[in-house]
Amino acid sequence: MIDFGIRRGLAIVACGLGLASFPADAAQAESLDACLNRQPLTRIARVLDPQGRVVHARVTEQQDGRITRAVSIAEGSAPVAEVFARGAQAPAGAEFAVDDDAVCAVVDLPEAALDTESRVIISTGLNFAAHAEEAGGGDVFLFPKPAAPTRPSATVHAPAGVTLLDYEVELAYVLLESFDPTAPPDLEAFLDKTAFFLSNDVSDREAIVRNAALSGPGTGFVEGKGQPGFFPAGPWMVRGSELFAAVERCGADGLGLKLWVDEESEPRQNATTELMILKPWELVGRIGSWIEEHGRRTPMPFVRPAESEPRFYPFAVPEEAPRLPAGSIIQTGTPEGVALNAPSPLGVTLRGALHFRSPFAQFLVEEKERVAAGGTKYLGPGSVVRARIDGLGQQRFEIGAAGGQAASHPCDGGTER
């Protein structure tokens, strides 16, 4: 039996990420986010301590989803399982104040680890039915995202010349232990060996549309989502077993995901995880099935700026015995409300034929024209994105000039704040 404080046996699989509901308690009178914020969760972040060192810290105080105070528990590069083991104990250090600029990417996963294939980041496409519909339809699919996690407040730059820059609020999790994707753990073990956090799957839609296909997702997703800075991650993470025990105590059916742009009062994205097609624990098995059927590597090419040959990133390592290494990350998909909105297939096909273009080439031209006329929701220089997930905090980042580079920062081994 699985016991998360209130014994409900295997019905826990229906809780937290939303397959069924339990009777409400007094906590339901408040929002789930407020209820979760009252819970004594072990919230782990990576921050700059008063000496300017990157450390893993236990969050001791937060306001409106932003870290205000913390206590150091481990070096910033320590393995996540070790960090959570230390975080569960009473911290011995002194509390210190934390501002937004001192919050680093919640997981230490540098690009070098992705390029040497010692760890992986895997993203999920079309895992919410309403988002699949707005994107033109299709089934749930997977793709590697070779973009190192970045600060939740770092400025994001599109590649030079790109104007179709999109946002995607997502629930993500990091593996505390190595998983065999062909023999995924049961739910209880999965929740104990993962930690969840807020992420954003920033997307260059031009690369995706340019490489679209009439059948399947096309080959542009790794290029469109793997650019530097396209993975704001944090501000903190919570072990899965602890988070969803708290969700149960709060009487909820699923974590809420919301995203705003600029000063809009209504969120552009507003859904709950109960609407996911594949639940987070089911994605591990889907990865294993993909590997067994197609092999370890994606067919989607990606060429790094300093390289001439394309890379084909893996879904697991190594070749002889596929594993999902500890410290790897899985993003679980975004709900509806993104800037991209697929056109009528017949209309765009006819308009494309008039200009001797494929439907996708025609759509790309039309989208760029709409951006120039100010008639789309795509992000541009100066846009401010704010996203939050119940119990996992808030991130706020700005869009910089296309083709620009992120400023040097101590969180990323830089020298300036």
C-alpha positions in Angstrom: 0.0 0.0 0.0 1.1 3.5 -0.7 0.7 5.8 2.3 1.0 9.6 1.8 -0.3 10.5 5.3 -3.9 9.6 4.6 -4.1 5.9 3.7 -6.0 5.6 0.4 -4.1 2.6 -1.1 -3.5 2.7 -4.8 -6.0 5.6 -5.2 -3.0 7.8 -4.8 -2.3 7.3 -8.5 -5.5 9.3 -9.1 -4.3 12.1 -6.8 -2.0 15.0 -7.3 -1.8 14.9 -11.0 -5.5 14.5 -11.4 -7.2 11.2 -12.2 -9.9 11.5 -9.5 -10.7 13.8 -6.6 -11.1 13.2 -2.9 -13.5 14.9 -0.5 -12.5 18.5 0.1 -11.3 19.6 3.5 -11.1 23.0 5.0 -8.0 23.7 2.9 -10.1 23.9 -0.3 -11.5 27.2 0.9 -8.2 28.7 -0.3 -6.3 28.3 -3.5 -4.1 25.2 -4.0 -1.0 27.5 -4.3 -1.8 29.1 -0.9 -2.4 25.8 0.7 0.8 24.3 -0.6 2.7 27.3 0.5 1.6 26.6 4.0 2.9 23.1 3.9 6.3 22.4 5.5 7.8 21.2 2.2 11.5 20.8 1.6 12.0 23.4 -1.1 15.5 23.1 -2.6 17.0 25.9 -4.7 20.4 26.8 -6.2 21.4 30.4 -5.2 24.3 32.7 -4.6 25.2 32.8 -0.9 26.5 36.0 0.8 30.0 35.2 -0.4 28.9 34.9 -4.0 29.2 31.1 -4.2 26.7 28.9 -6.0 25.1 26.6 -3.4 22.2 24.4 -3.0 20.0 25.9 -0.3 16.8 25.0 1.5 14.3 27.8 1.1 13.2 29.1 4.5 11.0 31.9 3.3 9.3 32.9 0.1 6.8 35.6 -0.9 4.4 35.2 -3.8 6.5 32.4 -5.3 9.8 34.2 -5.0 12.7 33.2 -2.7 13.5 35.7 0.0 15.5 33.7 2.5 17.4 30.4 2.5 20.1 28.4 4.2 23.0 26.7 2.5 23.1 22.8 2.5 25.5 21.8 -0.2 27.8 23.0 -3.0 25.9 24.0 -6.2 27.3 21.1 -8.2 26.4 18.4 -5.6 24.3 15.5 -6.9 20.6 16.1 -6.4 20.1 12.9 -4.4 22.7 14.0 -1.9 21.2 17.5 -1.8 17.8 16.2 -0.9 19.2 13.9 1.7 20.9 16.9 3.4 17.9 19.1 2.9 15.6 16.7 4.8 17.8 17.3 7.9 17.8 20.4 10.0 20.1 22.9 8.3 23.1 23.9 10.4 24.0 27.2 8.7 22.8 30.7 9.1 19.9 32.0 7.0 20.6 34.7 4.4 18.5 37.0 2.3 18.0 36.1 -1.4 16.9 38.4 -4.2 15.7 37.4 -7.7 19.1 38.0 -9.2 20.8 35.6 -6.8 18.5 32.6 -7.9 20.4 30.2 -10.2 19.0 27.5 -12.4 17.4 25.0 -10.1 19.4 22.1 -11.6 23.1 22.1 -12.4 23.2 20.6 -15.9 25.7 22.3 -18.2 25.7 22.1 -22.0 28.9 20.0 -21.8 27.0 17.2 -20.0 24.4 17.2 -22.8 27.0 17.3 -25.6 29.1 14.5 -24.0 25.9 12.6 -23.4 26.4 12.0 -19.8 23.0 13.3 -19.0 19.8 14.1 -21.1 16.9 16.5 -21.2 13.8 15.1 -22.8 10.7 17.2 -23.7 7.2 16.2 -24.4 5.1 17.6 -27.3 1.3 17.7 -27.5 0.7 16.2 -24.0 -2.4 18.4 -23.5 -5.3 17.8 -25.9 -6.3 21.5 -26.2 -2.7 22.5 -27.1 -2.5 19.7 -29.6 -5.6 21.1 -31.3 -4.3 24.7 -31.4 -1.0 23.4 -32.8 -2.7 21.5 -35.7 -3.3 18.1 -34.1 -1.1 15.0 -33.6 -0.1 12.5 -30.9 2.1 12.9 -27.9 5.8 12.8 -29.0 9.2 13.2 -27.4 12.3 15.1 -28.4 15.7 15.9 -26.8 16.1 19.5 -25.6 19.9 20.2 -25.6 19.6 23.6 -23.7 21.2 23.9 -20.3 18.8 25.1 -17.6 19.1 28.8 -16.9 18.2 31.3 -14.2 14.4 31.9 -13.9 15.1 35.6 -14.2 17.7 35.6 -17.0 17.1 37.6 -20.2 16.2 35.3 -23.1 17.4 36.0 -26.6 16.0 34.5 -29.8 18.6 33.6 -32.5 19.4 36.4 -34.9 16.6 37.2 -37.3 14.0 35.1 -35.5 10.7 36.8 -34.8 8.4 33.9 -34.0 9.5 33.4 -30.4 7.0 31.5 -28.2 6.6 30.6 -24.5 5.5 27.3 -22.9 5.0 26.9 -19.1 5.7 23.4 -18.1 6.0 21.1 -15.1 9.4 19.4 -15.2 11.2 16.9 -13.0 14.8 15.9 -12.4 15.8 12.3 -11.6 17.4 11.8 -8.2 18.6 8.3 -9.3 19.3 6.5 -12.6 16.2 5.0 -14.3 16.0 2.1 -16.7 13.4 3.5 -19.2 12.5 0.0 -20.5 11.6 -1.1 -16.9 10.2 2.1 -15.3 9.7 2.2 -11.5 6.3 1.9 -9.9 4.5 5.1 -8.9 5.8 5.1 -5.3 9.4 4.7 -6.3 9.0 7.2 -9.1 7.8 9.9 -6.8 10.5 9.1 -4.3 13.2 9.3 -6.9 12.2 12.6 -8.6 11.9 16.3 -7.8 9.5 18.6 -9.6 10.0 22.2 -10.6 8.7 25.0 -12.8 10.2 25.4 -16.3 9.6 27.2 -19.6 10.1 25.5 -22.9 11.0 28.7 -24.9 10.5 27.9 -28.6 11.7 29.3 -31.9 8.6 28.5 -34.0 10.4 29.4 -37.3 12.7 26.4 -37.1 9.7 24.1 -36.2 7.4 25.4 -39.0 10.3 25.4 -41.5 10.9 21.7 -40.8 7.3 20.6 -40.4 5.9 17.5 -42.0 2.5 16.4 -43.2 2.8 13.3 -41.0 4.4 13.4 -37.5 6.1 16.3 -35.8 8.8 17.1 -38.4 12.5 17.5 -37.6 12.8 21.1 -36.3 12.0 20.6 -32.6 15.5 20.1 -31.3 16.7 23.2 -33.2 13.7 25.2 -32.3 13.9 24.4 -28.5 17.6 23.7 -28.0 19.0 27.2 -28.3 21.0 28.8 -25.4 18.8 30.3 -22.8 15.7 28.5 -23.9 15.2 26.7 -20.6 14.4 29.0 -17.6 14.2 26.6 -14.6 13.1 27.2 -11.1 13.0 28.9 -8.6 12.9 25.7 -6.5 12.2 22.0 -6.6 10.3 19.6 -4.3 10.7 15.8 -4.1 7.7 14.2 -5.8 6.5 12.1 -2.9 6.5 15.1 -0.6 4.8 17.4 -3.1 2.0 15.1 -4.0 1.4 14.1 -0.4 0.9 17.8 0.2 -1.4 18.1 -2.9 -3.5 15.3 -1.3 -3.7 17.1 2.0 -4.9 20.2 0.2 -7.7 18.2 -1.4 -6.7 19.0 -5.0 -7.0 17.3 -8.3 -4.0 18.7 -10.1 -1.4 21.4 -10.0 -2.3 24.7 -11.8 0.0 26.1 -14.5 -0.3 29.7 -15.5 1.6 32.2 -17.7 1.2 35.9 -18.3 3.0 38.2 -20.7 3.7 41.9 -19.9 1.1 43.4 -17.6 -1.9 41.3 -18.8 -4.3 40.6 -16.0 -5.6 37.4 -17.5 -3.2 34.5 -18.0 -2.5 33.3 -21.6 -2.0 29.8 -20.3 -4.2 28.5 -17.5 -4.7 24.8 -17.0 -4.0 22.0 -14.5 -1.9 18.9 -14.7 -5.0 16.7 -14.5 -5.5 17.5 -18.2 -2.3 15.8 -19.2 -2.7 12.9 -21.7 0.4 11.0 -20.3 1.1 11.6 -16.6 4.7 12.3 -15.6 5.4 8.7 -14.4 4.0 7.4 -17.7 6.5 9.4 -19.7 9.4 7.2 -18.5 7.8 4.2 -20.0 7.0 6.1 -23.2 10.8 6.9 -23.5 11.6 3.3 -23.1 9.1 2.2 -25.7 10.5 4.8 -28.2 14.0 3.5 -27.6 13.0 -0.1 -28.1 11.2 0.7 -31.4 13.5 3.4 -32.9 16.9 3.2 -31.1 18.5 5.6 -28.7 18.8 8.7 -30.9 16.4 11.2 -32.2 16.0 11.7 -36.0 15.9 15.4 -35.5 19.2 17.1 -36.3 20.8 20.0 -34.5 23.9 22.0 -35.5 25.6 23.9 -32.8 26.8 27.4 -33.9 30.5 26.5 -33.7 30.0 23.2 -35.4 29.5 22.1 -39.1 28.1 18.6 -38.6 24.6 18.0 -37.1 24.2 16.2 -33.8 21.5 13.7 -33.1 21.0 13.8 -29.4 20.0 10.7 -27.4 17.0 9.9 -25.3 19.2 7.8 -22.9 22.9 6.8 -22.3 24.9 4.6 -23.0 24.6 2.6 -26.2 24.8 -0.9 -24.7 22.3 -0.5 -21.8 20.1 2.6 -22.1 19.7 4.5 -18.9 18.3 7.8 -17.8 21.1 9.1 -15.6 20.6 10.8 -12.3 20.4 14.5 -12.8 18.6 14.2 -16.1 15.4 16.2 -16.7 12.1 15.5 -18.3 9.6 18.2 -19.3 6.0 17.1 -19.3 4.4 19.3 -21.9 2.6 22.6 -22.1 -1.2 23.5 -22.0 -3.1 25.5 -24.6 -2.6 29.3 -25.0 0.8 29.6 -26.7 1.3 32.2 -29.4 1.3 29.6 -32.3 -2.1 28.9 -33.7 -2.3 26.6 -36.6 -4.3 27.8 -39.7 -7.0 26.1 -41.7 -5.1 23.4 -43.7 -7.2 24.0 -46.8 -6.9 27.8 -46.7 -3.1 27.9 -46.2 -2.7 25.2 -48.9 -4.6 27.2 -51.4 -2.8 30.4 -50.6 0.5 28.6 -50.8 -0.3 27.2 -54.2 -1.0 30.7 -55.5 2.6 31.6 -54.5 4.2 28.3 -55.4 4.9 27.6 -51.8 4.3 24.6 -49.6 1.6 25.1 -46.9 4.2 25.3 -44.2 6.3 27.9 -46.1 3.1 29.9 -46.7 2.2 29.8 -43.1 5.7 30.9 -42.1 5.4 34.0 -44.4 2.0 34.8 -43.1 3.0 34.5 -39.4 6.0 36.9 -40.0 3.7 39.4 -41.7 1.3 39.3 -38.8 4.2 39.9 -36.4 5.3 42.9 -38.4 1.7 44.2 -38.3 1.5 43.7 -34.5 -1.3 41.1 -34.7 0.2 38.1 -32.8 1.1 36.9 -29.3 4.7 36.1 -30.1 7.4 37.5 -27.8 9.5 40.4 -28.8 12.3 42.5 -27.3 11.1 43.9 -24.1 8.3 41.3 -23.5 8.2 40.2 -19.9 7.1 36.6 -19.2 5.8 35.5 -15.8 4.9 31.9 -15.1 4.0 29.9 -12.0 2.9 26.4 -10.9 1.1 25.8 -7.7 3.6 25.1 -4.9 6.6 25.5 -7.2 7.0 29.2 -7.2 7.1 31.9 -9.9 9.6 32.9 -12.6 9.9 36.2 -14.4 12.1 36.8 -17.3 12.5 39.4 -20.1 13.1 39.0 -23.8 16.2 40.7 -25.2 17.2 41.6 -28.7 17.3 38.7 -31.2 20.8 37.6 -31.8 22.0 38.9 -28.4 23.8 37.0 -25.7 23.0 36.6 -22.1 25.1 38.8 -19.8 27.8 37.1 -17.7 26.6 36.0 -14.3 28.1 34.2 -11.3 25.4 31.5 -11.5 26.8 30.5 -14.8 30.4 30.8 -14.0 30.5 34.5 -14.9 32.0 37.4 -13.1 29.3 40.0 -13.1 25.8 40.4 -11.6 
